[in-house]
Each structure stands twice: as C-alpha cells, then as structure tokens.
Amino acid sequence: MALTDDALEKIKELIVSGELGPGDRLPPEAELSERLGLSRNSLREAVKALDFINVLDVRRGSGTYVTSLAAEDMVEAVSFLVDVHASGSLREILEVRRIFEAETAYRAASLIDETGLDELRATIADTDPTSIESLVAQDFEFHSTIARYAGNDYLAAMLEAVSVKTTRARTWRGMSEDGAVEKTLSEHRAIIDALAAGDARLAQSIMVLHVTGVQRWVDHVDVDDEDAIGAEADIAQDLQPSGD
C-alpha cells in the first residue's frame, strides 16, 4: 500500500503541476514507471484507483487519459465514499445536505434568470400530486436547477453526492406523512418567489426550513439508517437524485 500511495502522490503531482492536463494521455506504462521511479505494479494499482474516482480514464486499446476533471466527474466517487462512511449516520448526512442546500439558494438568488425561474415553475406544474414517484422526480429537478444557478459547479456536485444518501428517507416521508406532497410544493413556490425577488436571505431561510422537514421526520420516526426506513422507498432507486 505504501508503494501504491507513493505512485498516487506522484501522478497527482503531475496533474496538479499542470504537466498533465485534462484530456492528456499518460505516457506508456513502462516509460512512466521509469520516469517516476515506480514499479509497474504500484503504478498499475494507482492508475486503477484514479480510474475509479474519475481522475483517470483507462481506455482499452487506446491508453490512459486524464479526465476533464469537471465537477460532475466527482459525484460518483463522493457518493460511494458517503455510502461507505455514512452507515447509521443519516442524520449527519441530512445536516450536511441542509448546509449545501442553504448555500445554493443564497447564491442562486443573485444569479438565476427568468429561464431558470421558469424551469423551477415547470417542476411544480409537472408534478402529479397523487404520485410520490412524480413528486420525487420533480423534487430532484427542482433542487438541481437551483444548484446549477448557484455559480459553483463543485458545490452542486457535492450536494448531489450527499443527496443520494437521503433518497429513501425523503421518499418514505412523502409516502407516510399526511400532507407532505402539498407542503413540499407550497415550500417550493415560496422558494421560487424569494429567488424571483432576488432576496438571498429569504431564499436561504425558506430553504433551511424546507429541507429540515425531512430531518424532523427522521427524528420523529427514530431512524438511524435509511435501510431501516422500509423497502417501499425503493421506488426512488432508478431516479437521478440532485435535491430534496
């Protein structure tokens, strides 16, 4: 592991220094291992690890390339790490999500345009109030749209990554809590109004109240792990999460 860690550090230095940039092809394995003073085995293991977290892209028959290093490339890797480390820590993940959601709402208030506001309104118009599946899908779209207008791609990516862990809790709450659908849509409308007015503090405050609804519900049902919420929440499994 120490040799692999050394290999990881040396490849990282090549990227951080700019010697290797987004889209660049790494030198052949034999050449790179000699250049960096690494064994080919340790280099190979490091490349596999960096491929897993979307820093490198191993293309069979073509070579190994540095990815675009765009914010969205980190979502899958961070989501995996959250899943590994967050077992039994749903409340803490919800707290992190609340912080990210509040910041995206605050930032979006000064950056969102009429097109973005129309996209948000469409998520409400397209929601079937009798369908939890519809609510969850449009809910994701609502929050991801706000994140896109927050002016920070990495913030948006981190929010999406932590949101994955809260999917079942949010879906099960919608199924089991009376009035959850109507309340969610009403709060979405209030957030849109605050964003349209350019009132960053108000948008932030309403967003905090909005996302803490799930936290209060989790506390009420005494859930420590989303797996304990119930298999019924698996309806959200195939959705692409980005928000509440």
C-alpha positions as a LaTeX table, in Angstrom:
\begin{tabular}{lrrr}
\hline
Residue & $x$ (\AA) & $y$ (\AA) & $z$ (\AA) \\
\hline
Met1 & 0.00 & 0.00 & 0.00 \\
Ala2 & 2.89 & 2.38 & 0.75 \\
Leu3 & 4.22 & 1.87 & $-2.79$ \\
Thr4 & 0.78 & 2.46 & $-4.26$ \\
Asp5 & 0.35 & 5.59 & $-2.14$ \\
Asp6 & 3.67 & 6.85 & $-3.46$ \\
Ala7 & 2.51 & 6.21 & $-7.00$ \\
Leu8 & $-0.77$ & 8.02 & $-6.36$ \\
Glu9 & 1.08 & 11.02 & $-4.96$ \\
Lys10 & 3.45 & 11.23 & $-7.92$ \\
Ile11 & 0.66 & 11.03 & $-10.50$ \\
Lys12 & $-1.25$ & 13.66 & $-8.55$ \\
Glu13 & 1.79 & 15.94 & $-8.65$ \\
Leu14 & 1.92 & 15.62 & $-12.44$ \\
Ile15 & $-1.70$ & 16.74 & $-12.66$ \\
Val16 & $-1.56$ & 19.47 & $-10.00$ \\
Ser17 & 1.60 & 20.94 & $-11.53$ \\
Gly18 & $-0.08$ & 21.11 & $-14.94$ \\
Glu19 & 2.37 & 18.73 & $-16.55$ \\
Leu20 & $-0.63$ & 16.56 & $-17.29$ \\
Gly21 & $-3.86$ & 18.41 & $-18.02$ \\
Pro22 & $-7.48$ & 17.44 & $-18.68$ \\
Gly23 & $-7.68$ & 15.18 & $-21.72$ \\
Asp24 & $-3.94$ & 14.45 & $-21.83$ \\
Arg25 & $-2.79$ & 10.91 & $-22.48$ \\
Leu26 & $-0.40$ & 9.40 & $-19.95$ \\
Pro27 & 2.91 & 8.08 & $-21.26$ \\
Pro28 & 3.10 & 4.31 & $-21.74$ \\
Glu29 & 3.31 & 2.35 & $-18.51$ \\
Ala30 & 6.95 & 1.32 & $-18.91$ \\
Glu31 & 8.04 & 4.85 & $-19.69$ \\
Leu32 & 6.05 & 6.45 & $-16.88$ \\
Ser33 & 7.14 & 3.93 & $-14.26$ \\
Glu34 & 10.80 & 4.52 & $-15.11$ \\
Arg35 & 10.36 & 8.27 & $-15.18$ \\
Leu36 & 8.69 & 8.35 & $-11.76$ \\
Gly37 & 10.91 & 5.69 & $-10.21$ \\
Leu38 & 7.99 & 3.36 & $-9.58$ \\
Ser39 & 7.41 & $-0.33$ & $-10.06$ \\
Arg40 & 4.97 & $-1.13$ & $-12.82$ \\
Asn41 & 2.75 & $-2.98$ & $-10.34$ \\
Ser42 & 2.42 & 0.01 & $-7.99$ \\
Leu43 & 1.82 & 2.32 & $-10.95$ \\
Arg44 & $-0.84$ & $-0.02$ & $-12.28$ \\
Glu45 & $-2.63$ & $-0.11$ & $-8.92$ \\
Ala46 & $-2.52$ & 3.67 & $-8.65$ \\
Val47 & $-3.98$ & 4.05 & $-12.12$ \\
Lys48 & $-6.83$ & 1.68 & $-11.20$ \\
Ala49 & $-7.60$ & 3.74 & $-8.09$ \\
Leu50 & $-7.58$ & 7.02 & $-10.00$ \\
Asp51 & $-9.74$ & 5.50 & $-12.71$ \\
Phe52 & $-12.28$ & 4.50 & $-10.05$ \\
Ile53 & $-12.59$ & 8.07 & $-8.76$ \\
Asn54 & $-12.79$ & 9.52 & $-12.29$ \\
Val55 & $-9.43$ & 11.28 & $-12.26$ \\
Leu56 & $-8.09$ & 8.99 & $-14.97$ \\
Asp57 & $-9.91$ & 7.24 & $-17.79$ \\
Val58 & $-8.48$ & 3.89 & $-18.84$ \\
Arg59 & $-9.47$ & 3.13 & $-22.42$ \\
Arg60 & $-8.63$ & $-0.35$ & $-23.60$ \\
Gly61 & $-6.61$ & $-0.31$ & $-26.77$ \\
Ser62 & $-6.15$ & 3.46 & $-26.61$ \\
Gly63 & $-4.33$ & 4.32 & $-23.41$ \\
Thr64 & $-4.96$ & 6.13 & $-20.15$ \\
Tyr65 & $-6.13$ & 9.74 & $-20.13$ \\
Val66 & $-6.69$ & 12.45 & $-17.57$ \\
Thr67 & $-10.43$ & 13.09 & $-17.40$ \\
Ser68 & $-11.96$ & 16.52 & $-17.85$ \\
Leu69 & $-11.63$ & 16.92 & $-14.05$ \\
Ala70 & $-15.01$ & 18.60 & $-14.18$ \\
Ala71 & $-17.10$ & 18.84 & $-11.04$ \\
Glu72 & $-19.61$ & 16.26 & $-12.23$ \\
Asp73 & $-16.81$ & 13.68 & $-12.50$ \\
Met74 & $-16.54$ & 13.60 & $-8.72$ \\
Val75 & $-20.19$ & 12.80 & $-7.97$ \\
Glu76 & $-19.99$ & 9.02 & $-8.30$ \\
Ala77 & $-16.79$ & 8.75 & $-6.25$ \\
Val78 & $-18.02$ & 11.02 & $-3.46$ \\
Ser79 & $-21.38$ & 9.22 & $-3.39$ \\
Phe80 & $-19.55$ & 5.92 & $-2.95$ \\
Leu81 & $-17.48$ & 7.31 & $-0.08$ \\
Val82 & $-20.59$ & 8.73 & 1.58 \\
Asp83 & $-22.26$ & 5.32 & 1.37 \\
Val84 & $-19.23$ & 3.59 & 2.85 \\
His85 & $-18.75$ & 6.01 & 5.73 \\
Ala86 & $-22.32$ & 7.03 & 6.46 \\
Ser87 & $-23.90$ & 3.78 & 7.62 \\
Gly88 & $-26.04$ & 4.66 & 10.60 \\
Ser89 & $-25.38$ & 8.38 & 10.10 \\
Leu90 & $-28.39$ & 9.54 & 8.12 \\
Arg91 & $-28.94$ & 12.48 & 10.46 \\
Glu92 & $-25.42$ & 13.77 & 9.89 \\
Ile93 & $-25.76$ & 13.44 & 6.12 \\
Leu94 & $-29.03$ & 15.37 & 6.29 \\
Glu95 & $-27.24$ & 18.12 & 8.21 \\
Val96 & $-24.55$ & 18.37 & 5.52 \\
Arg97 & $-27.21$ & 18.48 & 2.85 \\
Arg98 & $-29.02$ & 21.29 & 4.68 \\
Ile99 & $-25.84$ & 23.39 & 4.68 \\
Phe100 & $-25.27$ & 22.83 & 0.96 \\
Glu101 & $-28.91$ & 23.50 & 0.04 \\
Ala102 & $-28.96$ & 26.74 & 2.03 \\
Glu103 & $-25.82$ & 27.97 & 0.28 \\
Thr104 & $-27.08$ & 27.14 & $-3.21$ \\
Ala105 & $-30.34$ & 29.02 & $-2.55$ \\
Tyr106 & $-28.43$ & 32.04 & $-1.22$ \\
Arg107 & $-26.12$ & 32.16 & $-4.22$ \\
Ala108 & $-28.82$ & 31.47 & $-6.81$ \\
Ala109 & $-30.88$ & 34.46 & $-5.68$ \\
Ser110 & $-28.45$ & 36.83 & $-7.36$ \\
Leu111 & $-27.65$ & 34.65 & $-10.37$ \\
Ile112 & $-30.83$ & 32.93 & $-11.51$ \\
Asp113 & $-32.56$ & 34.39 & $-14.57$ \\
Glu114 & $-36.10$ & 34.14 & $-15.89$ \\
Thr115 & $-35.25$ & 30.97 & $-17.77$ \\
Gly116 & $-34.15$ & 29.33 & $-14.55$ \\
Leu117 & $-37.24$ & 30.53 & $-12.71$ \\
Asp118 & $-39.41$ & 29.10 & $-15.48$ \\
Glu119 & $-37.59$ & 25.77 & $-15.12$ \\
Leu120 & $-38.38$ & 25.77 & $-11.41$ \\
Arg121 & $-42.04$ & 26.62 & $-12.01$ \\
Ala122 & $-42.22$ & 23.79 & $-14.54$ \\
Thr123 & $-41.18$ & 21.26 & $-11.88$ \\
Ile124 & $-44.26$ & 22.23 & $-9.89$ \\
Ala125 & $-46.56$ & 22.22 & $-12.91$ \\
Asp126 & $-45.26$ & 18.79 & $-13.96$ \\
Thr127 & $-45.75$ & 17.19 & $-10.54$ \\
Asp128 & $-48.64$ & 14.80 & $-10.21$ \\
Pro129 & $-49.80$ & 15.48 & $-6.62$ \\
Thr130 & $-51.21$ & 11.95 & $-6.37$ \\
Ser131 & $-47.89$ & 10.29 & $-7.25$ \\
Ile132 & $-44.92$ & 10.06 & $-4.90$ \\
Glu133 & $-42.76$ & 8.94 & $-7.84$ \\
Ser134 & $-43.66$ & 12.15 & $-9.69$ \\
Leu135 & $-43.00$ & 14.28 & $-6.63$ \\
Val136 & $-39.58$ & 12.76 & $-6.03$ \\
Ala137 & $-38.53$ & 13.09 & $-9.67$ \\
Gln138 & $-39.61$ & 16.74 & $-9.90$ \\
Asp139 & $-38.19$ & 17.44 & $-6.45$ \\
Phe140 & $-34.78$ & 16.30 & $-7.64$ \\
Glu141 & $-35.10$ & 18.52 & $-10.69$ \\
Phe142 & $-36.13$ & 21.50 & $-8.56$ \\
His143 & $-33.11$ & 21.34 & $-6.30$ \\
Ser144 & $-30.63$ & 20.51 & $-9.05$ \\
Thr145 & $-31.85$ & 23.51 & $-11.03$ \\
Ile146 & $-31.21$ & 25.84 & $-8.10$ \\
Ala147 & $-27.77$ & 24.27 & $-7.66$ \\
Arg148 & $-26.96$ & 24.87 & $-11.33$ \\
Tyr149 & $-27.66$ & 28.56 & $-10.87$ \\
Ala150 & $-25.54$ & 28.85 & $-7.71$ \\
Gly151 & $-22.41$ & 29.61 & $-9.72$ \\
Asn152 & $-20.28$ & 26.86 & $-8.20$ \\
Asp153 & $-20.12$ & 23.54 & $-10.02$ \\
Tyr154 & $-18.29$ & 21.82 & $-7.17$ \\
Leu155 & $-20.89$ & 22.87 & $-4.64$ \\
Ala156 & $-23.59$ & 21.50 & $-6.93$ \\
Ala157 & $-21.67$ & 18.24 & $-7.36$ \\
Met158 & $-21.12$ & 17.80 & $-3.62$ \\
Leu159 & $-24.80$ & 18.47 & $-2.99$ \\
Glu160 & $-25.80$ & 15.81 & $-5.49$ \\
Ala161 & $-23.40$ & 13.33 & $-3.91$ \\
Val162 & $-24.76$ & 13.72 & $-0.38$ \\
Ser163 & $-28.34$ & 13.83 & $-1.65$ \\
Val164 & $-28.05$ & 10.24 & $-2.86$ \\
Lys165 & $-27.88$ & 9.04 & 0.75 \\
Thr166 & $-31.14$ & 10.79 & 1.67 \\
Thr167 & $-33.28$ & 9.48 & $-1.20$ \\
Arg168 & $-35.10$ & 6.76 & 0.71 \\
Ala169 & $-35.82$ & 8.94 & 3.73 \\
Arg170 & $-37.33$ & 11.68 & 1.59 \\
Thr171 & $-39.40$ & 9.25 & $-0.44$ \\
Trp172 & $-40.69$ & 7.32 & 2.57 \\
Arg173 & $-41.59$ & 10.57 & 4.30 \\
Gly174 & $-43.67$ & 11.54 & 1.26 \\
Met175 & $-45.47$ & 8.22 & 1.48 \\
Ser176 & $-46.14$ & 8.18 & 5.20 \\
Glu177 & $-46.60$ & 11.78 & 6.34 \\
Asp178 & $-50.01$ & 13.34 & 5.78 \\
Gly179 & $-49.85$ & 16.46 & 3.62 \\
Ala180 & $-46.16$ & 16.01 & 2.73 \\
Val181 & $-46.76$ & 16.43 & $-1.01$ \\
Glu182 & $-48.80$ & 19.62 & $-0.67$ \\
Lys183 & $-46.36$ & 21.04 & 1.86 \\
Thr184 & $-43.38$ & 20.32 & $-0.38$ \\
Leu185 & $-44.98$ & 22.05 & $-3.36$ \\
Ser186 & $-46.01$ & 25.03 & $-1.25$ \\
Glu187 & $-42.48$ & 25.44 & 0.07 \\
His188 & $-41.10$ & 25.16 & $-3.46$ \\
Arg189 & $-43.37$ & 28.01 & $-4.54$ \\
Ala190 & $-42.16$ & 30.15 & $-1.63$ \\
Ile191 & $-38.53$ & 29.49 & $-2.56$ \\
Ile192 & $-39.24$ & 30.46 & $-6.17$ \\
Asp193 & $-40.87$ & 33.70 & $-5.03$ \\
Ala194 & $-37.83$ & 34.57 & $-2.91$ \\
Leu195 & $-35.46$ & 33.79 & $-5.76$ \\
Ala196 & $-37.55$ & 35.84 & $-8.19$ \\
Ala197 & $-37.37$ & 38.77 & $-5.77$ \\
Gly198 & $-33.61$ & 38.38 & $-5.54$ \\
Asp199 & $-33.87$ & 38.08 & $-1.75$ \\
Ala200 & $-30.93$ & 35.85 & $-0.89$ \\
Arg201 & $-31.54$ & 35.75 & 2.86 \\
Leu202 & $-35.19$ & 34.90 & 2.46 \\
Ala203 & $-34.47$ & 32.19 & $-0.11$ \\
Gln204 & $-31.86$ & 30.74 & 2.22 \\
Ser205 & $-34.16$ & 30.81 & 5.24 \\
Ile206 & $-37.06$ & 29.15 & 3.45 \\
Met207 & $-34.73$ & 26.52 & 2.03 \\
Val208 & $-33.42$ & 25.69 & 5.50 \\
Leu209 & $-36.97$ & 25.26 & 6.81 \\
His210 & $-37.84$ & 23.21 & 3.76 \\
Val211 & $-35.02$ & 20.68 & 3.97 \\
Thr212 & $-35.20$ & 20.34 & 7.76 \\
Gly213 & $-38.68$ & 18.87 & 7.29 \\
Val214 & $-37.04$ & 15.56 & 6.44 \\
Gln215 & $-34.73$ & 15.89 & 9.44 \\
Arg216 & $-37.67$ & 16.44 & 11.77 \\
Trp217 & $-39.47$ & 13.46 & 10.28 \\
Val218 & $-36.41$ & 11.23 & 10.72 \\
Asp219 & $-36.13$ & 12.31 & 14.36 \\
His220 & $-39.84$ & 11.61 & 14.85 \\
Val221 & $-39.67$ & 8.06 & 13.48 \\
Asp222 & $-36.31$ & 7.44 & 15.17 \\
Val223 & $-34.48$ & 6.30 & 12.05 \\
Asp224 & $-30.69$ & 6.00 & 12.19 \\
Asp225 & $-30.13$ & 4.22 & 8.91 \\
Glu226 & $-32.08$ & 4.75 & 5.70 \\
Asp227 & $-32.19$ & 0.97 & 5.20 \\
Ala228 & $-34.50$ & 0.86 & 8.24 \\
Ile229 & $-37.00$ & 3.17 & 6.58 \\
Gly230 & $-38.56$ & 0.42 & 4.51 \\
Ala231 & $-38.31$ & $-1.39$ & 1.20 \\
Glu232 & $-41.23$ & 0.63 & $-0.15$ \\
Ala233 & $-38.89$ & 3.55 & $-0.69$ \\
Asp234 & $-37.08$ & 1.62 & $-3.41$ \\
Ile235 & $-39.31$ & 3.40 & $-5.94$ \\
Ala236 & $-36.68$ & 6.15 & $-5.98$ \\
Gln237 & $-33.83$ & 3.78 & $-6.75$ \\
Asp238 & $-33.81$ & 4.42 & $-10.50$ \\
Leu239 & $-34.15$ & 8.20 & $-10.26$ \\
Gln240 & $-31.17$ & 10.52 & $-10.64$ \\
Pro241 & $-31.06$ & 12.47 & $-7.39$ \\
Ser242 & $-29.98$ & 16.11 & $-7.10$ \\
Gly243 & $-32.07$ & 17.60 & $-4.36$ \\
Asp244 & $-34.84$ & 17.28 & $-1.81$ \\
\hline
\end{tabular}
